[in-house]
Amino acid sequence: MATATAVGGAVVDTNRTHLFNPNWPPHARFHDAQTISLGALLGGAGLYALHGRGDEAAGAALPALFWASMASAFLYPGTGGLQAEFPELIPRVRGVWLDERFAAATMLGLGAVGYVLARHR
């Protein structure tokens, strides 16, 4: 989870739907760049906690903050997932969009499972 958090933003947002979206004003791009950097910092700190210090709690919690913020973003007025603007890019499985909500829930779940497994070894 920490590695995906550290590099995921740069991988999935450096394209025409986000950072290079011609319809986005500069301030929206600023916040996307901020989010990419935040993911890199939290994921990198999580990796350091796991490998540099052997701290499973911090290694799981730091990247989880990024994914929790992604999940909570849907609570703000006027927000929507990528499918709101580019529905053709987001797959649906049994009526469920495989979007940012799905990614956040999956990553938080994986982080929790990883933490529990690490504590029990």
C-alpha positions, 0 to 999 in steps of 0.5 A: 500500500505504501508503494502504491500511495507513493507513486500512484498519484504521479502514475494515474494523474499525469495525463489529460484527465487530471494534471494536463486537463485543458478544461481545468484552471491553474488552481485546480491543477495546483491542487492535483499537484499538491495531492500527487506530492502528498501521496508521495510524501505519505507513501514514502514516510510509510515505506521508511516507517516499515523498512527503516524502523520496522514500525508497522503501525506508522507504516500502515497509518501514514499511507492510509491517511491519503486514502482516507482523504480520498474517500472523504472527498466525496462528502464535499458538495459538487465532487465526483469521481473520474466517471463524472467527466470521463465515464468511458474510462471507468469500468463498472462491475455489477453496477459498481464504478471501479473509481476513486471510492473503490480504490480508497476502500480497497487500499484501506482494506489492504492496509488494515489486512497488512497491518494485522498480518504484520502484527501477528507474525 
